[in-house]
């Protein structure tokens, strides 16, 4: 009888045991679903970055930034967003942006790299006087030098994304500048050491001034002329101070957009592909926009009373080239064999 009662008691307890087992299974399933949900949330993590640019949104590099920003937003389905900060509004000048991106103070930046010669002399390449006078030459020089630029960015904990070309630079002044004698009257802004040295050798009083400080210096009368492109001058309405643009086609400097390497390396391969593809779109847009950009700039400048002087005497251009010769010599000395390697490959592919 006692064993029978025991079996009956056990039978009566089975529904309770079954309920506990079911509850345990439900808890296990619930925990598994929670883990899956957490994993999905991690995979769908969103990113928000800032992109600094000392130049205005309407410039050719500002417009390339916008192509990049929109392409990243679209390809990532909104999970990767970038906010562009133009006109130095985020508080950094080009010369400061490089270290800020490397240190992680900035996520990414669009920087005129010729201002960084104090960090790496190779960055002066695109600003060497009269090294590239056409769009095709400027692009070829960039393509030849790109692997060397990428090594420098990697060395400083950064990833090079793309380069945006400035239209050919000339002299913004109050009168046409077409002779060595007229150069002596200029208190002129250059954007880097290369330009300052060349302009000084040509007889001008030349100073290196950041873009953010250029208009204030014009307004104060500290300078009376600027070496830059038609695009740069038009974006800052130089016609409020200066009446002429002499198209000497001094050089076609490059802005380069670069990203903190730690951030880039933390992304999945798929996310890195999105960044790279968007950068390629921005690059293509910038180089394609270059030709029509000059025409648009000239049209806007003429509408605002600027005289565009394109008939520049050959002997004056030769004088400017000679004024920049020591810039070449010094650059080659500072850069070393890699500089000559780049120039030789560029000359060979250019056919000159």
N, C-alpha and C positions, 0 to 999 in steps of 0.2 A: 504493500500500500504506500509506504513512504517513497519508494522509487517511482511509483506511478504519479504521486503528487508532484514529485520533483520534475518529471517530464512534462506534466501539465503546466507547472509554473514556468518552465523554460519556454513552452509553446506560447504561454500568455505574454512572455517578455519579448518575443521575436518582433512583433510590430514596432515596439519601441526601439529595438536595436536597428531595425530597418530604417526607421525615421532618422536616427542619428547618423547612420551611414549615408543616407540621402543628403542630409544637411551638410555632412563633411564634403561630399562630392560637389555640392552646390558652392560651398565656400572655396574649394579648390578651383572650380571653373570660374568663379567670380574673380579670384586673384589672378588667374591666367589672363582673363579678358582685360583686367586692369593693367597688367604688365604690357599686354599688346597695345593698349590705348596709349600708355606712356611712351612706348617705343615709337608708335606712329607720330606722337606729338613731337618727339625728338627729331624724327626724320623730317618733319614738316616745319622745323625751326625757321623762324623768319630772321632776316638780317636787315639792318638799317645803317648805312654808311654816309659819311660826308665827303664831298669832293671840293677841294679849294682851288680857286683860279684867281690870280691877281688881275686878270683882264676881264673885260665886260662880256656879258652873255651874247651880245650881238656880234662879237668878233668871230673870226673863222674858227678859233679854238673853242670859244664858248658854244658855238653851234655844234661842233663835233662832240663836245661833252654831252649835249642834250640828246644827240643820236645814241650815244652810249647808254645814257641813263634810261631812256625809253626802251631800248632793246633789252637791257637787263630786266627791267620791270616786266616786260611782256613775256620773255622766254621763261622767267622763273614763276610766272603766274602770280606775281605780286609778293612772293616770299623774299625777294631781294630788292630792296629799294635804296636809291642813292639820291641825296639832296645836293644840288649844285650851289656853291656859294661864290658869287662873281664879284669882280671889282675889289678884291681883297677884303670882302665884308666879314670874313671869318677871322681876320686879324693877322694873317700871315702874308708876307711878301715872297716873291719867287725865291729869293736867296735863302729864306728860312724854311720853305716848304719841304725841301729835300730831306734835311735832318728830321723835320717833324714827322714825315711819313716813315722814315727809317726807325725812329724811336717809338712810333705808335701814337704820337700825339694827334696825328691826322691819319685817317683811313687811306685816303688817296688824294692826289693833287695833279693839276695840270700846270707845268712849270716851264718857263723859258730857260732851257738848260744852259744856254751860253752865259748866264749869270752865275754859274756854278764852277767856273774855272778854278777858283781857289780850293775847291774840293777835289776835282779831277780835271786836269787840263784838256783831256780829250773832248770835254763838253764845248770847247770853243770851236770845234770843227766847222759846224754849219755857218758860223759867223766870220770865218776867215774872209777877208775882203776879195770880192769878185771870184770866189771859187766856184759858184754856181749861179749863173745869170738867167737860166730858164727853168721852167717847171720840171721839165724832163731831167735836167741835170741835178736839180735839188732832190728829186725822188731817187735817182740813181745813187747819189752820195749817201742818202739815208739808208738805202738797202745794203750798200757795201759795208757801212759802218755799224749797222744794227747789232750784229753779234757782239761787237766790242762794247757797245752801249749796254747791252743786256748783262754782260759780265760785271760792269761797274754797278749797275743797280742791284744785282744779286749780292755783290760784295758789301753793299750798304743796307742789306736786309729789305730789299724792295724788288718788286716785279715790274718790269717795263711793259706797258700795255700797247701803246701806239704813239706815233709822232704826228703832229699837225704842223704844216709848213706856214710860215708867214709869207705873204706876198712880198715881192722885191722891195727892199727898203730904199728910201731916198731922203732928201733933206727938206724938211719943213722949215721955212724961214719967212721973213717979211718981204724978201725980194728973191728973184732967181739967183741961184748960185752956180755959176758956170766958169769960174776962173780961180786960180790960186790966190789972187789978190783979194777976191771976195770972201774967201775962207777966213781971212784974218779978222774979219768983223764979227765972226760968230762966237757966241757963248752957247755952246751946243751940248745937248744931252746925248750920251751914248748909253746903250743898255748893258755893255760889258766892257771888259778890259781891252779886248781886241779893237772895238770901235773907238774907244777913248784914245788908245795909242795911235791909231791911224789918223784920226782927226787932229790930234795934237801935232803929229808930224807934218800935217798939211797946213799948219799955222793957226788953227783955231784954239780957243780956250774951251777944252772939252772936259766934261765931268760925267762920272757914272752915277745915274740916278734911277731908282726903281720906277716902275710904271705908275705906281700909286702916288708918287711924289711929283710926277712930271707936270701935271696941270697946275698944282699949287705953285711950283717954281716958275712956270710961265706967267701965271697971274701976278706973282710978286716981282717979276722982271729980273729974276736971278739968272735966267737963260733967255735967249731970244731965238732959239732954233732947236730942232729935235731930229735926230737920226732915227727913223722908224719907217714902217710901211704906210702906204695910203690907208690900209685897213685900220691900223692902230690909230692914226690921226683922225680918221673919220669917226671912229667909235667914240672918241673923246672930244669931238667937235673943236679941233684945233683952229678952225677958221675964226673962232672968237678971238684969237691972238695972232695968227699967222696967215699970210695971204698967198703963199706960193709953195708948191711941192715940186722939187727938182728931182726927176726920176733918174738917179744915177745907177740904180740897180746894184747897190753896194753888196748886199748879200740876202739870202733867204733863210733866216734863222728858224730853228725848230722849237716848238713847245713839245714836251713829252709828258704823257699821262702815266703815272706810276702809282703802285699800290703797296701797302705794307705787306711784306712777305709772310709774316706770321698769320695774318688774316687770310691771305690767299691759301697758304698751306693747310689751314684748318678746314677748308671747304672740301666737299666731296669731289671726285673727278667730274661728275656731271655738272656740279656748280661751277667748277673751274672752266669747263667747256663753255658754259653760258657767258662767263666773263670774257673769255678769249674771242668767242664769236661776236659779241657786242663790240669789243675793241676793234675787230676787223671791219665791222660796219662803220664805225666812227672814222677809222682811218680812210676807208674808201670814200666816204662822204667828204672828208676834208680835202683830199687830193683832187677829187672831181670838182669841188666847189672853187678851187683856186683860180682857174682862168676867168670865170664869170665874175668872181669876187672883185677883181681889179677893175673891170668895166663898171660894175655897180658903184664901187668906191669913187671912181673918177666922175661918174655922173652926179653923185651926191655932192662931191666937193665943188664941182663947177656950179651947181645950183646954189651953193652957199658962198659963191664969190671967190673961190680958190683958183688961181692960175696954175695949170699943170705944165711944167716946162719939161718937154721930152727931147728937145733939140739940144743935146749936151755935146760940146766939142770933144773930139777924140783926144786932143792933147790934154784936156782937163781930166778925162777919165784915166789916161795913162799916168798923170800926176798923182791921182788918188791911189792907183795901183802901186806906184813906187813908194808912196807914203805908208802903205801897208806891208811892204816887203819884210821889214824886220819882225812884224807880227808872225809871218810864216816861219821865219828862221827861229824865233824864240819858241813858237809852238812845237816845232819839230824837236827842238832841244829838250823841251819839257816832257813831251809825250814819249819820245824814244822811238825804237824801231817800228812799233805798231802804227805810228803816225805815217811814216813813209810807206808802210805796207798798204794802208788804206788809200793814200793818194795814188800809189802806183796802180792798184786794182781799179780805182775810179777812173784814172786816165786811160787804162787799157780798155775798159768796158765802154767808156765814152768815145773812144777812137781818137784821142788827142794826146 
